Amino acid sequence: MIQPDRGGTLLALAVVSLLLFAPLGPVVWWWAQKDLDAMAAGRMDAVGRPSTLWARGLSMAATLLLMMMLIGISIALISMI
């Protein structure tokens, strides 16, 4: 049985992770990659593939921003010592 795609949901979560809540980025990235693998294997409907690809890209950007933010906070905290 083919699962329905979650492209729209993933895209919405990726936008939220990019704009509001960066820690959600790695989770959405993992989830989108899992869905893309299922689509490639034929276990999931591939209609949402473009949305899922966009979600993966946006969540990668959110993850990068999260890492830069954590590095910046770490540098700021270390410089206070």
Secondary structure by P-SEA (a helix, b strand, c coil): cbbbbaaaaaaaaaaaaacccccaaaaaaaaaaaaaaaaaaccccccaaaaaaaaaaaaaaaaaaaaaaaaaaaaaaaaac
